[in-house]
Amino acid sequence: MAAAAVELIAAPSNLGLRPPVPGHEPGAWRAPQALLSAGLEARLQPARVVELDRPPYDFAAQPLTRIRNGMTIHGHALELGEAVRAALAASRFPVVLGGDCSILLGCLLGARRDGRCGLVHLDGHSDFRHPGNSDVATSPSLGTAAGMDLALATGRGEPLLTEWPAVDGPLVADEDVCQIGDRESEEIPPVTRFTAQEIERIGIAELGGQVTAWLERRGLDRVWLHLDLDVLDERVLPAVDTPGSPGMDFPELGALVSTLVGTGRVVGLDIAIYDPELDPDGVYAAPIVDFLTSTLAR
């Protein structure tokens, strides 16, 4: 992917996360500016940079939804979806800088405007929490979309975040999803899945080959790549909402993403959950920028 074809879309959202402490907003909304300030734009030299406004975070429940900031997430997804759609219409490769994982909904919405689009979901968690496998609909606490984004994208959850204009059915079909890197033991049928433990066993090269073969079997000419940075091992990147181990290091993640983008089937990607507030010295912005620029430059 030539650097000139890249369009950066800054989506400074923290809507899908719960407050880390009462009365304090999550800091993931700061990530786009932190990455741009660390040299991402200068090094990547994108064809265009689009900066969306930061949507307001609501600590209280919103009407007609049991999902925190559900109404605002819906509106933000429509705005982000239009930005992604416009980038694709201009034959550019959108790289969406989040923010939390709820931005996936807008990304897929924009990609779906041109028809079927699969999803490769790299995440240290499955983000598959929904009323069918948890108490999110009846719990006294609000649900958080960042822990539900894969469920919502596949049509599980409130219609507010599962039914979208000009899209027939869910944003992505179960069979067109590949989940990579979660550390969880429970089953998340019926998507294709490679856990962190399995990746340790088979290695990155074999993983890349198997995911490429899956894309071919499914006949997926268009796929969106969601990259939650907590797929990295906590020893490599602790400045995320929920760090964990085992996980990849930056060279492994770069090799995998390069393989996937190199198939020519990835139409765009989003990168989420880096929290600069958990990185007060700015130690981790530079390796994220190095990863992105070296991967896309290939």
C-alpha positions in Angstrom: 0.0 0.0 0.0 1.6 3.2 -1.2 1.8 5.9 1.5 0.2 8.5 -0.8 -3.0 6.4 -0.9 -3.4 6.5 2.9 -6.0 8.8 4.5 -5.8 9.4 8.2 -9.1 9.8 10.1 -8.7 11.0 13.7 -11.7 9.7 15.8 -11.0 10.9 19.4 -13.8 8.9 21.1 -13.9 7.4 24.5 -17.7 6.7 24.4 -17.4 2.9 24.7 -15.5 2.8 28.0 -16.6 3.1 31.6 -14.9 5.8 33.8 -11.7 4.5 35.3 -12.6 6.2 38.5 -15.9 8.0 39.4 -16.3 11.3 37.6 -13.2 10.9 35.3 -13.4 10.3 31.6 -11.3 7.5 30.0 -8.2 8.9 28.3 -8.3 6.9 25.1 -9.8 9.9 23.3 -6.3 11.5 23.5 -4.7 8.8 21.3 -5.1 10.4 17.8 -3.5 13.6 18.8 -0.7 11.8 20.7 0.1 9.7 17.6 0.0 12.7 15.3 2.2 14.6 17.7 4.7 11.7 17.8 5.2 12.1 14.0 2.7 9.8 12.4 1.5 12.4 9.8 5.0 13.5 9.0 6.3 10.0 8.5 3.3 8.5 6.8 2.7 11.5 4.6 -1.0 10.7 4.0 -2.9 12.1 1.1 -5.3 13.6 3.5 -6.0 14.0 7.3 -9.5 14.2 8.5 -10.1 15.2 12.2 -13.5 14.5 13.6 -14.8 16.4 16.6 -14.6 14.7 20.0 -18.1 13.6 20.9 -19.3 14.5 24.4 -19.0 11.8 27.1 -22.0 11.3 29.3 -21.6 9.8 32.8 -25.3 9.2 33.3 -27.6 6.8 31.5 -29.1 8.1 28.2 -32.7 7.7 27.3 -33.8 4.5 25.5 -30.6 2.6 25.9 -28.8 0.5 28.5 -25.4 1.1 26.8 -23.3 3.9 28.1 -23.3 6.8 25.6 -25.4 4.6 23.3 -27.2 7.5 21.6 -24.0 9.4 21.1 -22.2 6.3 19.8 -24.9 5.9 17.2 -24.5 9.5 16.0 -20.7 9.3 16.0 -20.8 6.0 14.0 -22.9 7.7 11.3 -20.3 10.6 11.1 -17.3 8.3 11.1 -19.0 6.0 8.6 -19.4 8.9 6.2 -15.7 9.8 6.6 -14.7 6.2 5.8 -17.1 6.0 2.9 -15.7 9.2 1.4 -12.1 7.9 1.8 -12.9 4.7 0.0 -14.9 6.5 -2.7 -11.7 8.5 -3.4 -9.7 5.2 -3.7 -7.8 5.9 -0.5 -6.9 3.5 2.3 -8.5 4.9 5.5 -6.5 4.5 8.7 -8.8 5.5 11.6 -7.1 6.6 14.8 -9.1 5.9 17.9 -10.3 6.1 20.5 -12.0 3.1 21.9 -13.3 0.0 20.1 -16.8 1.4 19.6 -15.3 3.2 16.5 -15.5 -0.2 14.7 -19.2 0.3 14.1 -18.6 3.5 12.1 -15.7 2.0 10.2 -17.8 -1.0 9.1 -20.8 1.2 8.3 -18.6 3.2 5.9 -17.1 0.1 4.4 -20.5 -1.6 3.9 -21.8 1.2 1.7 -19.9 -0.6 -1.1 -21.4 -4.0 -0.3 -20.2 -7.0 1.6 -17.1 -6.5 3.8 -15.5 -9.0 6.1 -13.8 -8.3 9.4 -10.4 -9.3 10.8 -10.7 -8.5 14.5 -7.3 -8.3 16.3 -8.0 -8.0 20.0 -6.8 -9.3 23.3 -10.5 -9.8 24.2 -13.3 -11.2 22.0 -15.6 -8.1 22.7 -18.5 -10.5 22.3 -20.6 -9.6 25.3 -24.3 -9.3 24.5 -27.7 -10.1 26.0 -27.5 -13.7 24.8 -24.4 -14.5 26.9 -24.5 -12.0 29.7 -26.9 -9.8 31.8 -26.1 -6.5 29.9 -29.8 -5.9 29.3 -30.9 -6.2 32.9 -27.8 -5.2 34.9 -28.1 -2.1 37.0 -24.8 -0.8 35.6 -24.6 0.4 32.0 -23.1 -1.8 29.3 -19.9 -0.6 27.6 -19.8 -0.8 23.8 -16.0 -1.3 23.8 -16.6 -4.7 25.3 -19.4 -5.5 22.9 -18.1 -4.2 19.5 -17.8 -7.6 17.9 -21.3 -8.6 19.2 -22.8 -5.4 18.0 -21.1 -5.6 14.6 -22.6 -9.1 14.1 -26.1 -8.0 15.0 -26.3 -9.0 18.7 -27.6 -6.3 21.1 -29.7 -3.2 21.1 -31.2 -2.2 17.7 -29.8 1.3 18.3 -26.3 -0.1 17.6 -27.1 -3.1 15.4 -29.5 -1.7 12.7 -28.1 0.9 10.4 -29.3 2.9 7.4 -28.7 1.4 3.9 -27.4 -1.9 5.5 -29.4 -5.1 5.1 -28.8 -7.2 8.2 -25.7 -6.9 10.5 -22.6 -4.9 9.6 -20.8 -8.2 9.1 -21.9 -11.8 8.9 -20.6 -14.3 11.5 -19.0 -16.4 8.8 -17.1 -13.3 7.5 -15.4 -12.6 10.9 -11.9 -13.8 12.0 -11.1 -13.0 15.7 -7.3 -13.1 16.5 -5.4 -12.8 19.7 -8.0 -13.0 22.6 -6.9 -14.6 25.8 -10.3 -15.8 26.9 -11.3 -19.4 27.5 -15.0 -19.3 26.7 -16.3 -20.2 23.2 -17.5 -17.4 20.9 -19.2 -19.3 18.1 -19.5 -19.2 15.2 -16.7 -16.9 14.1 -13.3 -18.2 13.0 -10.9 -17.7 15.9 -7.2 -17.9 16.8 -6.5 -17.4 20.5 -3.3 -15.9 21.9 -2.3 -19.3 23.2 -2.8 -20.9 19.7 -0.8 -18.1 18.1 2.1 -18.9 20.6 2.0 -22.5 19.4 1.8 -22.0 15.6 3.7 -18.8 15.2 3.0 -15.6 13.2 4.0 -16.9 9.8 1.6 -19.9 10.0 -1.1 -17.6 11.4 -0.8 -15.2 8.5 -1.0 -18.1 6.1 -4.1 -19.6 7.7 -5.9 -16.2 7.8 -5.0 -15.6 4.1 -6.4 -19.0 3.3 -9.6 -18.2 5.2 -10.0 -15.0 3.2 -9.7 -17.0 0.0 -12.1 -19.7 1.1 -14.7 -17.1 2.1 -14.2 -15.3 -1.2 -13.7 -12.0 0.7 -12.3 -9.4 -1.7 -13.0 -6.7 0.9 -12.2 -6.9 4.6 -11.8 -4.3 7.4 -9.0 -4.7 9.9 -9.7 -3.8 13.5 -6.6 -3.5 15.7 -7.1 -3.2 19.4 -3.6 -2.6 20.7 -4.3 -4.7 23.8 -3.6 -7.7 21.5 0.1 -6.8 22.3 1.6 -8.3 25.4 1.3 -6.1 28.5 5.1 -6.1 28.7 5.2 -4.4 25.3 2.3 -2.0 25.7 0.8 -1.6 29.2 -0.8 1.8 28.4 -4.2 0.3 27.3 -7.5 -0.1 29.1 -7.1 -3.8 30.0 -3.5 -5.0 29.4 -2.8 -8.8 29.5 -0.5 -11.6 28.6 0.3 -13.6 26.5 0.3 -11.3 23.5 2.3 -10.3 20.4 5.2 -8.0 20.3 5.5 -5.2 17.7 7.5 -7.1 15.1 5.0 -10.0 15.2 2.1 -7.7 14.9 3.8 -5.8 12.1 4.5 -9.0 10.2 0.9 -10.2 10.5 -0.6 -6.9 9.5 1.8 -6.6 6.6 0.8 -10.1 5.4 -2.9 -9.2 5.6 -2.6 -5.8 3.9 -0.4 -7.4 1.3 -3.2 -9.6 0.1 -4.9 -6.5 -1.4 -8.1 -7.5 0.4 -7.9 -5.1 3.3 -9.7 -1.9 2.4 -8.9 0.0 5.7 -8.0 -0.4 9.3 -8.7 1.2 12.7 -6.4 1.3 15.6 -7.8 1.6 19.1 -7.4 1.6 22.9 -4.0 3.2 23.4 -4.5 5.6 26.4 -1.9 8.4 26.6 -3.1 9.1 30.2 -1.6 5.8 31.1 1.6 6.8 29.4 2.4 10.2 31.0 6.0 10.2 29.7 4.9 9.4 26.1 7.1 6.3 26.0 4.7 4.2 23.9 3.5 6.6 21.2 6.8 6.3 19.2 6.7 2.5 18.8 3.1 2.6 17.8 4.0 5.2 15.1 7.0 3.1 14.1 4.8 0.0 13.7 2.1 1.8 11.6 4.6 3.6 9.3 6.8 0.6 8.7 3.8 -1.7 8.2 1.9 0.5 5.7 5.1 1.5 3.9 5.6 -2.1 2.9 
